[in-house]
């Protein structure tokens, strides 16, 4: 009989409850709820009612030291993610940290480096979009050179429209002390992760960040970033929470083709018959004329 992994859930809010329900309903094979932790003692009654087999703890360290959990997931304020991840790994407990990994780069780097020193443990950050078959395939295309060497990347992701009442519903929402940031920390981390996962980490970033641009909040609600990959390739990333129409369009231009993803659902891949530079050098003016006049058979150029 396979021994089930006993999961400890830190934070029984909306997200924590969702994970707990998944496990209770048997949606995660070979896993059971070992314990639940929340600083809100009123949650103890809810645990006793809904997850009666799980132990309840007010302090997450006590839960980790109880011997009742083999792995933990953190569904708590962003600032606490690195600290809790490290404490779990110190105790040889597997850890899954909700996105974002944290707020401060220094703390996240410490978490990642500590996790790397524990190769026998499983550690991850909840960037579940990496399991999206569409983006897995796109990464495969890019890694395999289907469109050649990347020249430019663009992602406009503004489908995060949030009205003012959304921000007003809680004192901690859209604050530096509560969430630790705005659209970059709360809504867009998945796209930022996919962008660098598929296209690579840039060498430098320039950004225009607007704080409380179209909403009465302290944190960023519009961002335009330009990145330099260091080899001549560049990229742009645009996101906002005030675009009620919204756009989700991801483009990757290579020297042998192009990938366009619309709405994170449909990808169009165009492959050039020859590298773009070769096409440029081999065309005569008669070919250029046909191209401009729409008379050229484009099947001769790409598929």
C-alpha positions in Angstrom: 0.0 0.0 0.0 1.3 3.4 -1.0 1.9 5.7 2.0 0.0 9.0 1.5 1.8 12.3 1.8 0.4 14.3 4.7 0.0 17.9 3.7 0.1 20.8 6.1 -1.9 23.9 4.9 -0.7 27.2 6.3 -3.5 29.7 6.1 -7.2 28.6 5.7 -8.5 31.5 3.6 -10.1 31.2 0.2 -7.0 29.6 -1.4 -6.2 27.4 1.5 -9.8 26.1 1.6 -9.7 25.4 -2.1 -6.6 23.2 -1.7 -8.1 21.5 1.3 -11.3 20.7 -0.6 -9.3 19.3 -3.5 -7.6 16.9 -1.2 -10.7 16.0 0.8 -12.5 15.2 -2.4 -9.7 12.9 -3.5 -8.6 15.0 -6.4 -4.9 14.6 -5.3 -4.0 10.9 -5.3 -1.9 9.6 -2.5 -2.3 12.8 -0.4 -4.2 13.6 2.8 -4.5 16.6 5.0 -2.2 16.1 8.0 -2.8 19.5 9.6 -4.0 23.0 9.1 -2.6 26.2 10.6 -4.2 29.6 10.9 -3.7 32.5 13.3 -7.4 33.1 13.3 -8.7 30.8 16.0 -12.2 30.9 14.7 -10.9 28.7 11.9 -10.4 25.9 14.4 -14.2 25.2 14.5 -14.3 25.1 10.7 -11.4 22.6 10.6 -13.2 20.4 13.1 -16.4 20.5 11.0 -15.0 20.3 7.5 -11.7 18.5 7.9 -12.2 16.5 11.1 -9.2 14.2 10.5 -6.7 17.2 10.4 -5.0 18.6 13.4 -5.3 22.4 14.0 -2.4 24.7 14.9 -2.3 28.4 15.5 1.5 28.6 15.0 3.0 27.2 11.8 6.3 26.2 13.5 4.4 24.1 16.0 2.7 22.4 13.0 6.0 21.7 11.3 7.5 20.3 14.5 4.4 18.1 15.2 5.5 15.2 13.0 2.1 15.3 11.4 3.1 16.7 8.0 5.4 15.6 5.3 4.9 18.7 3.1 3.4 22.1 3.4 1.8 24.7 1.2 1.7 28.4 2.1 -1.4 30.4 1.4 -0.5 33.5 3.5 0.5 37.1 2.9 3.3 37.4 0.3 5.9 38.7 2.8 5.8 35.4 4.7 6.4 33.0 1.8 10.3 32.9 1.9 10.4 32.6 5.7 7.9 29.7 5.8 9.5 27.9 2.9 12.9 28.0 4.5 11.6 26.8 7.9 9.9 23.9 6.2 13.0 22.8 4.3 15.1 23.2 7.5 12.9 20.4 9.0 13.2 18.2 5.9 9.6 19.0 5.0 8.7 19.4 1.3 7.4 22.9 0.5 5.2 24.4 -2.2 5.1 28.2 -1.9 2.2 30.2 -3.4 3.1 32.9 -6.0 4.7 35.3 -5.8 7.8 33.7 -4.2 8.1 36.8 -2.0 8.3 40.6 -2.1 12.0 41.3 -1.6 14.5 39.9 -4.0 17.1 39.2 -1.3 14.6 37.0 0.6 13.5 35.1 -2.5 17.2 34.5 -3.5 17.9 33.1 0.0 14.9 30.8 -0.3 16.0 29.5 -3.7 19.6 29.0 -2.6 18.5 27.2 0.5 16.2 25.0 -1.5 19.0 24.1 -3.8 21.0 22.9 -0.8 18.3 20.3 -0.1 18.2 18.3 -3.4 16.4 15.4 -1.7 13.4 17.6 -0.9 10.8 18.8 -3.3 10.4 22.6 -3.5 8.3 24.6 -5.8 6.5 27.9 -6.4 2.9 27.8 -7.6 3.6 28.8 -11.2 1.1 26.3 -12.4 0.8 27.8 -15.9 4.0 26.0 -16.8 1.8 22.9 -16.9 -0.5 24.5 -19.5 -0.1 22.3 -22.6 -0.2 25.4 -24.8 2.8 27.1 -23.1 4.7 23.8 -22.7 4.4 23.3 -26.5 5.5 26.9 -27.1 8.6 26.4 -24.9 9.4 23.2 -26.8 9.2 25.1 -30.1 11.5 27.8 -28.9 14.0 25.5 -27.3 14.1 23.3 -30.4 14.8 26.3 -32.6 11.5 26.1 -34.6 11.6 29.8 -35.1 15.3 30.3 -34.9 17.1 32.7 -32.6 14.8 35.1 -30.7 14.9 38.7 -32.0 12.0 40.3 -30.1 9.3 39.4 -27.6 6.2 41.3 -26.6 3.4 40.5 -24.1 0.4 42.7 -23.5 -1.6 41.3 -20.7 -4.2 43.8 -19.5 -7.1 41.4 -18.7 -6.9 42.2 -15.0 -9.6 44.9 -14.8 -10.3 45.7 -11.2 -12.9 48.4 -10.2 -12.4 50.6 -7.2 -14.7 48.6 -4.9 -12.4 45.6 -5.4 -9.6 47.5 -3.7 -11.8 49.1 -1.1 -13.1 45.7 0.2 -10.1 45.2 2.5 -7.6 47.6 4.2 -4.6 45.4 3.2 -5.4 45.1 -0.5 -3.3 47.1 -2.9 -1.0 48.3 0.0 2.7 48.0 0.5 2.3 46.7 4.0 -0.4 44.2 3.1 0.1 42.7 -0.4 3.5 44.3 -1.0 2.7 45.5 -4.5 0.0 45.8 -7.2 -0.4 44.2 -10.6 3.1 42.9 -10.8 2.8 41.0 -7.5 -0.8 39.9 -7.6 -2.1 39.5 -11.1 0.8 39.3 -13.6 3.4 36.9 -11.9 2.3 33.9 -14.0 2.9 35.8 -17.3 6.2 37.2 -16.0 7.3 33.7 -15.1 6.2 32.2 -18.5 7.9 35.0 -20.3 11.3 34.4 -18.8 10.8 30.6 -18.7 10.2 30.5 -22.5 12.3 33.4 -23.7 15.1 33.6 -21.2 16.1 36.0 -18.4 17.0 39.5 -19.7 20.3 41.2 -18.8 18.6 44.6 -18.1 15.2 46.1 -17.6 13.8 49.6 -18.0 10.3 50.2 -16.9 7.7 53.0 -16.5 5.7 52.1 -13.4 2.6 54.1 -12.5 1.4 54.1 -8.9 -2.3 54.7 -8.3 -2.6 55.8 -12.0 -6.3 55.1 -12.5 -7.3 53.9 -9.0 -7.1 55.3 -5.6 -4.4 52.9 -4.4 -0.8 53.2 -3.2 0.7 50.5 -5.5 1.2 50.0 -9.2 -1.7 49.6 -11.5 0.0 50.2 -14.9 3.5 49.0 -16.0 5.4 49.2 -19.3 8.7 47.4 -19.3 11.4 47.1 -21.9 14.1 44.4 -21.6 17.4 43.8 -23.2 18.5 40.2 -23.6 22.1 41.2 -24.2 22.5 39.6 -27.6 20.6 42.2 -29.6 17.2 40.8 -28.8 14.7 42.9 -26.9 11.3 42.6 -25.3 8.3 44.5 -24.0 5.8 43.7 -21.2 2.7 45.8 -20.7 0.2 45.2 -17.9 -2.6 47.1 -16.1 -5.7 46.8 -14.0 -7.8 49.6 -15.6 -8.3 48.2 -19.1 -11.9 47.0 -19.1 -11.7 45.6 -22.6 -8.4 43.9 -21.9 -5.8 42.3 -24.2 -3.8 39.1 -23.8 -1.3 38.8 -26.7 2.1 37.2 -26.6 4.5 37.4 -29.6 7.9 35.8 -30.1 9.7 36.8 -33.2 12.7 34.7 -34.3 15.0 35.0 -37.3 13.2 31.9 -38.8 9.6 32.4 -37.8 7.1 33.8 -35.4 4.8 32.6 -32.6 1.6 34.6 -31.7 -0.5 33.6 -28.8 -4.0 35.1 -28.4 -6.0 35.0 -25.2 -3.7 32.3 -23.8 -5.7 29.8 -25.8 -4.7 29.9 -29.5 -1.1 29.9 -30.8 -0.2 30.6 -34.5 3.2 29.4 -35.5 4.8 30.7 -38.7 8.0 29.1 -39.9 10.1 30.7 -42.6 11.4 28.5 -45.4 14.8 30.2 -45.0 16.2 32.5 -42.3 14.9 36.0 -42.7 18.4 37.4 -43.4 18.8 35.0 -46.4 15.3 36.0 -47.7 16.3 39.7 -47.5 19.6 39.2 -49.3 18.1 37.0 -52.1 15.1 39.1 -53.1 15.3 41.3 -56.2 13.3 44.4 -56.6 10.8 42.5 -58.8 10.2 40.2 -55.8 9.8 43.2 -53.5 7.3 44.8 -55.9 5.2 41.6 -55.9 5.4 41.4 -52.1 4.2 45.0 -51.7 1.4 44.5 -54.3 0.2 41.3 -52.6 1.1 39.3 -55.7 3.7 37.0 -54.2 2.8 33.5 -53.2 3.5 33.6 -49.5 3.7 29.8 -49.4 7.1 30.3 -51.0 8.3 32.3 -47.9 6.8 30.5 -44.9 4.5 27.8 -43.7 
